[in-house]
Amino acid sequence: MSKRLTSAALGIAGVLLFLITWELLPFVGVVNERYLPPASRVLVEFFHYLGQSAFWGDVGETMTAWALGLAISIVAAVVLGLVIGSSTFLRRATSSTIEFLRPIPSVALIPLAVLLFGVKIESSLLLVFYAAFWQVLLQVLYGVADVDPVAENTARSYGLGRFARIRYVVWPTVLPYLMTGIRLASAVALILAITAELIIGSPGLGQQIALTQSGGAVPQMYALIVATGLIGVLINAAVRLLEKRVLSWHTSVRGEVAL
């Protein structure tokens, strides 16, 4: 408990130090206040946004694109990962294709997304899906490859069918890898959702950041950026909590809880 309190205290101290430094930079003239307003002014605008229904509507648009794109990518990656990973032939046949497609930046698909869907939420979903899909798929493939062959052969010798082996042998091995993939994908999905709104102009916080920047409302722009950062922190905390709940039986999580 003392270690957790110390960690929390250090985290709060780090945030306060960052805010104080931010406040002082324009005050002492290191940065022009026109381009970097003091933290106090930005926080006033941030709390002002919290009372606006339009702001929460933008948050809802961003989170909808994030959640839908992430959910679709997880389902598709888990199914394909289990199918491909369970077959030596499919692993070899798809490895070169995966290695070719995986490094393509999602932002490179923006022209295609605009061509297909315009500035609607579907454009954001395409980018979010493509970015998050590879994070989960690779982890699932790693998990399937890590299955103990002795355990799998034993299950087969006891007459367990394919689905039973996946449930009782493969899935427990894959699950820690899957949760790692979901944690990585959730952060990437938020980045791409905001990026799509910034560049394409689909509804959400990213669109509002672009509008405030073009309109010269710099404090409001930074307030929206702070809001996206806090959403990212909350998402990461929620996924880590889910990971601890789902993997409460796993040695890594049990050791972390014991500490």
C-alpha positions as CSV (number, residue, x, y, z in Angstrom):
1,M,0.0,0.0,0.0
2,S,2.8,2.4,0.8
3,K,4.4,1.8,-2.6
4,R,1.1,2.6,-4.3
5,L,0.7,5.8,-2.2
6,T,4.3,6.8,-3.0
7,S,3.7,6.2,-6.7
8,A,0.5,8.2,-6.7
9,A,2.2,11.1,-4.8
10,L,5.1,11.1,-7.3
11,G,2.6,11.1,-10.2
12,I,0.7,14.1,-8.7
13,A,3.9,15.9,-8.1
14,G,5.0,15.4,-11.7
15,V,1.7,16.8,-13.0
16,L,2.0,19.9,-10.7
17,L,5.6,20.4,-11.8
18,F,4.6,20.3,-15.4
19,L,1.7,22.8,-14.9
20,I,4.0,25.2,-13.0
21,T,6.6,25.0,-15.7
22,W,3.9,25.6,-18.3
23,E,2.7,28.6,-16.4
24,L,6.1,30.1,-16.1
25,L,7.3,29.7,-19.7
26,P,5.1,32.5,-21.2
27,F,5.3,34.6,-18.0
28,V,9.1,34.9,-18.2
29,G,9.1,35.4,-21.9
30,V,10.6,32.1,-23.0
31,V,7.6,31.4,-25.2
32,N,5.2,34.0,-26.7
33,E,1.9,33.9,-24.8
34,R,0.2,34.2,-28.2
35,Y,1.4,30.7,-29.1
36,L,1.4,29.1,-25.6
37,P,-1.0,30.7,-23.1
38,P,-0.4,30.1,-19.4
39,A,-1.7,26.8,-18.0
40,S,-4.1,28.7,-15.7
41,R,-5.8,30.3,-18.7
42,V,-6.1,27.0,-20.6
43,L,-7.5,25.3,-17.5
44,V,-10.2,28.0,-17.2
45,E,-11.2,27.3,-20.8
46,F,-11.1,23.6,-20.1
47,F,-13.5,23.8,-17.2
48,H,-15.7,26.1,-19.2
49,Y,-15.9,23.5,-21.9
50,L,-17.1,20.9,-19.3
51,G,-20.3,22.9,-18.9
52,Q,-21.1,23.0,-22.6
53,S,-23.3,20.3,-24.1
54,A,-21.7,20.8,-27.5
55,F,-18.4,19.8,-26.0
56,W,-19.8,16.5,-24.7
57,G,-21.4,16.0,-28.1
58,D,-18.0,16.2,-29.7
59,V,-16.6,13.8,-27.0
60,G,-19.4,11.4,-27.9
61,E,-18.6,11.5,-31.6
62,T,-14.9,10.8,-30.9
63,M,-15.6,8.0,-28.5
64,T,-18.1,6.4,-30.8
65,A,-15.5,6.3,-33.6
66,W,-12.9,5.0,-31.1
67,A,-15.2,2.3,-29.6
68,L,-16.7,1.0,-32.8
69,G,-13.4,0.9,-34.7
70,L,-11.7,-0.8,-31.8
71,A,-14.4,-3.4,-31.2
72,I,-14.6,-4.4,-34.9
73,S,-10.8,-4.6,-35.1
74,I,-10.6,-6.8,-32.0
75,V,-13.2,-9.3,-33.2
76,A,-11.7,-9.5,-36.7
77,A,-8.2,-9.9,-35.3
78,V,-9.1,-12.5,-32.8
79,V,-10.9,-14.7,-35.3
80,L,-8.3,-14.3,-38.0
81,G,-5.4,-14.7,-35.5
82,L,-6.8,-18.0,-34.2
83,V,-7.5,-19.3,-37.7
84,I,-4.2,-18.3,-39.2
85,G,-2.2,-19.2,-36.1
86,S,-3.7,-22.7,-35.8
87,S,-2.5,-23.6,-39.3
88,T,1.2,-23.9,-40.3
89,F,0.2,-23.5,-44.0
90,L,-1.8,-20.3,-43.4
91,R,0.9,-18.8,-41.2
92,R,3.5,-19.3,-44.0
93,A,1.0,-18.2,-46.7
94,T,0.1,-15.0,-45.0
95,S,3.3,-13.9,-43.3
96,S,4.6,-11.9,-46.3
97,T,1.2,-10.2,-46.8
98,I,1.0,-9.3,-43.1
99,E,4.5,-7.9,-43.1
100,F,3.7,-5.9,-46.2
101,L,0.4,-4.4,-45.0
102,R,1.3,-3.9,-41.3
103,P,3.8,-1.0,-41.7
104,I,1.5,1.0,-43.9
105,P,0.6,4.1,-41.9
106,S,-3.1,4.5,-41.4
107,V,-3.0,8.2,-42.3
108,A,-1.9,7.0,-45.8
109,L,-5.4,5.7,-46.2
110,I,-7.0,9.1,-45.7
111,P,-7.5,9.8,-49.4
112,L,-9.1,6.4,-49.8
113,A,-11.4,7.0,-46.8
114,V,-12.5,10.4,-48.1
115,L,-13.1,8.9,-51.5
116,L,-15.3,6.1,-50.1
117,F,-17.1,7.8,-47.2
118,G,-16.5,11.6,-47.4
119,V,-16.3,13.3,-44.0
120,K,-18.7,11.0,-42.3
121,I,-17.8,8.8,-39.2
122,E,-17.1,5.9,-41.5
123,S,-13.9,7.5,-42.6
124,S,-12.7,7.6,-39.0
125,L,-13.8,4.0,-38.5
126,L,-11.7,2.9,-41.4
127,L,-8.5,4.5,-40.1
128,V,-9.2,3.4,-36.5
129,F,-9.9,-0.2,-37.6
130,Y,-6.7,-0.4,-39.8
131,A,-4.4,0.9,-37.1
132,A,-5.9,-1.1,-34.2
133,F,-6.3,-4.4,-36.2
134,W,-2.6,-5.1,-36.6
135,Q,-1.8,-4.4,-32.9
136,V,-4.3,-7.2,-31.9
137,L,-3.6,-9.6,-34.7
138,L,0.1,-9.8,-34.1
139,Q,-0.3,-10.4,-30.4
140,V,-2.9,-13.2,-31.1
141,L,-0.5,-14.8,-33.5
142,Y,2.3,-14.6,-31.0
143,G,0.0,-16.1,-28.4
144,V,-1.0,-19.1,-30.6
145,A,2.7,-19.7,-31.5
146,D,3.5,-19.8,-27.7
147,V,1.1,-22.7,-27.0
148,D,2.8,-25.6,-25.4
149,P,2.9,-28.4,-28.0
150,V,3.0,-31.0,-25.2
151,A,-0.2,-29.7,-23.8
152,E,-1.8,-29.5,-27.2
153,N,-0.8,-33.1,-28.1
154,T,-2.0,-34.3,-24.7
155,A,-5.4,-32.7,-25.3
156,R,-5.6,-34.2,-28.7
157,S,-4.7,-37.7,-27.3
158,Y,-7.6,-37.3,-24.8
159,G,-10.0,-36.8,-27.7
160,L,-10.6,-33.1,-27.4
161,G,-11.9,-31.6,-30.7
162,R,-10.5,-28.5,-32.3
163,F,-12.9,-26.1,-30.6
164,A,-12.3,-27.7,-27.2
165,R,-8.5,-27.4,-27.7
166,I,-8.9,-23.8,-28.5
167,R,-11.0,-23.2,-25.4
168,Y,-9.0,-25.1,-22.9
169,V,-5.4,-25.0,-24.3
170,V,-5.0,-22.2,-26.8
171,W,-7.2,-19.5,-25.3
172,P,-5.6,-19.4,-21.8
173,T,-2.2,-19.0,-23.5
174,V,-3.4,-16.4,-26.0
175,L,-5.4,-14.3,-23.5
176,P,-2.4,-12.4,-21.9
177,Y,-1.1,-11.6,-25.4
178,L,-4.6,-10.5,-26.5
179,M,-4.9,-8.1,-23.5
180,T,-1.6,-6.6,-24.4
181,G,-2.8,-6.1,-27.9
182,I,-6.0,-4.5,-26.7
183,R,-4.1,-2.1,-24.5
184,L,-1.8,-1.0,-27.4
185,A,-4.7,-0.9,-29.8
186,S,-6.9,1.3,-27.5
187,A,-4.3,4.0,-27.5
188,V,-3.6,3.8,-31.2
189,A,-7.3,3.9,-31.9
190,L,-7.8,7.1,-30.0
191,I,-4.8,8.7,-31.9
192,L,-6.3,7.8,-35.2
193,A,-9.8,8.9,-34.3
194,I,-8.5,12.4,-33.4
195,T,-6.2,12.4,-36.5
196,A,-9.1,11.6,-38.8
197,E,-11.2,14.4,-37.3
198,L,-8.3,16.8,-37.6
199,I,-7.4,16.1,-41.2
200,I,-10.7,14.8,-42.7
201,G,-13.0,17.0,-40.8
202,S,-15.3,14.3,-39.5
203,P,-17.3,15.3,-36.3
204,G,-15.5,15.2,-33.0
205,L,-12.8,16.7,-30.8
206,G,-10.3,16.7,-33.6
207,Q,-12.5,18.8,-35.8
208,Q,-13.0,21.3,-33.0
209,I,-9.3,21.5,-32.4
210,A,-8.8,22.3,-36.1
211,L,-11.6,24.9,-36.0
212,T,-10.2,26.7,-33.0
213,Q,-6.7,26.7,-34.4
214,S,-7.9,28.2,-37.7
215,G,-10.0,30.8,-35.8
216,G,-7.1,31.9,-33.7
217,A,-8.7,30.7,-30.4
218,V,-5.4,29.4,-29.0
219,P,-6.5,28.9,-25.3
220,Q,-9.6,27.0,-26.4
221,M,-7.4,24.8,-28.8
222,Y,-5.1,23.9,-25.9
223,A,-8.1,23.2,-23.7
224,L,-9.4,20.7,-26.2
225,I,-5.9,19.1,-26.5
226,V,-5.9,18.7,-22.7
227,A,-9.3,17.1,-22.9
228,T,-8.0,14.5,-25.5
229,G,-5.0,13.8,-23.2
230,L,-7.2,13.2,-20.2
231,I,-9.4,10.9,-22.3
232,G,-6.3,8.9,-23.2
233,V,-5.3,8.6,-19.6
234,L,-8.8,7.4,-18.6
235,I,-8.8,4.8,-21.4
236,N,-5.4,3.5,-20.4
237,A,-6.5,3.2,-16.8
238,A,-9.7,1.4,-17.8
239,V,-8.0,-1.1,-20.0
240,R,-5.4,-1.8,-17.3
241,L,-8.1,-2.4,-14.8
242,L,-9.9,-4.7,-17.2
243,E,-6.6,-6.5,-17.8
244,K,-6.1,-7.1,-14.1
245,R,-9.7,-8.4,-13.8
246,V,-9.4,-10.7,-16.8
247,L,-5.9,-12.0,-16.0
248,S,-6.4,-12.3,-12.2
249,W,-5.4,-15.9,-12.5
250,H,-2.2,-15.2,-14.4
251,T,1.2,-15.2,-12.6
252,S,2.2,-11.8,-13.8
253,V,-0.9,-10.1,-12.5
254,R,-1.0,-12.1,-9.3
255,G,2.6,-11.0,-8.6
256,E,1.8,-7.4,-9.3
257,V,-1.2,-7.5,-6.9
258,A,1.0,-9.1,-4.3
259,L,3.5,-6.3,-4.5
